[in-house]
Amino acid sequence: MSEANNAVVLVSGGLDSATALAIANDQGFDCYTMSFDYGQRHRFELAAARKIADACGCREHRIIRIDLAGIGGSALTTDTAVPKNRSNAEMEKGIPVTYVPARNTIFLSCALAWAEVVGASNIFIGVNAVDYSGYPDCRPEYIKAFEQMVNLATKAAVEGSIRIRIQAPLQYLSKSEIIRQGLALGVDYSLTHSCYDPSPDGLACGSCDSCRLRKKGFQEAGKKDPIPYQA
């Protein structure tokens, strides 16, 4: 397959990025997957990301180490308590403490660097602006602005050999729509991990924002969530 069909896909281990990877595969891209060991609270999502990448037959999977815990500012990289059992109204109000400062900007920048190396003209990210927790770096205007910056900042774009697209195929889908599309593409959601604060053995808490959005999505899709939760 030619370099023109190469894509870098950000894979966190969660159901959104697993679906975005399946979409990239379905569109015929030769996928290079990237995850990040950034000082997050647990490593279960990294194990899930590798399983997802292997299941999708990606060309290569890389885990990049970045010390965002050294910066702090998030419940996902510090000892700050992860919010639990918040109502939908609470989740839709303001930016939660689970927001990691500049995370998607940093991740997309790393994906961009790899895209230049492998000659990829597309970068896929599973951000969502419908059923999400208020993160500013998931909004459509952010993705559009980053794509504009990408094509001003890279050797390939300046020389005219490649114009890079930032693809966010889940941008306007609800969680249930994402799940239905993923199932239609054969995504094995039992491999995914969404919880912000799992038990020591990796069981999802069921009550953090991410778990609640996931459970709501499966319920509205009329499907059974295949992962176990804490009793």
Beta strands, then each sheet from edge to edge (+ up, - down):
strand 1: 6-10
strand 2: 30-37
strand 3: 60-65
strand 4: 122-124
strand 5: 165-167
sheet 1: 3+ 2+ 1+ 4+ 5+
end
